[in-house]
Amino acid sequence: MPSTSRLLPVLIAAACLGTVAHADQLDSIKAKKTLVCGTFGAIAPFGYPDPKTRETIGSDVELCHAVAKEMGLAAQVRGFPVGVHIPELKLGHIDIIIANMGYTRTRAEQVEFSHAYNVGKEVALANTASGLKTLAQLDGKKISATKGSTSETAIKLRLKGATPLTYQDASSAFLALQQGKVDAFVINNVSAAAFALQSQKGARPAAVIEEELYVQPVAIGMNKGETALINEINAVLGKLEASGYMDQHWNKWFGEGSDYKLKRPYKVTAIKDIPFEPLP
């Protein structure tokens, strides 16, 4: 058996490696003085390219900057399509996810959710001329959604008689509705309002079916086990709420200052305090 004196340097080295491997993420973020947020890159109004500058702008992009500023950090935004954010988080390419990310049980097994800063709805959009005004009328219909989104899951669970057809992005799924390839299009209520408004300028105006498929808390995603970062983000959201910023942010992007004129459903709230039935 090796002597204790020979084992000691090895044990110390292993302990140091363990410390590095499990370094606190919040300390690492503060050391680099930058908070890297994963947002959408091409979904308005959450994250999309500015037509003039081509820089990514949007509600979630702005929230990233507000969170970073409250933490005394610079903000760096990286835009991704649906379904890419969690892998990018796990690979360490981003620090947090701010991408209109709704709570599901599967996602909650992979990432830690902050308090909810919004409670969204998944709704269906149908061409006005179709006469489709209720979810019951969608039974047996073809419905489009973004591939890998909670909208796709909602169709399968809430509209079991319908046939989901998925597309790589929301614009393609909406175009399928406009072209008559599908009977309805399912997406979050904010984007649905934007597409409905856009459609009024074309030959096939669309309208949102008022009855929602489900409601879903929207929160910031972080790596599991990073207690300090999770507590910090929740504290920051609380401060932004108390300062009035979150109300101003909502009014600018979704409320009276926007085209949507939506009422803010909740203040910043712990997910456990929101009554809802989570998707798988």
Order of alpha helices (4+ residues) and beta strands (2+ residues): alpha-alpha-beta-beta-beta-alpha-beta-alpha-beta-alpha-beta-beta-alpha-beta-alpha-beta-alpha-beta-beta-alpha-alpha
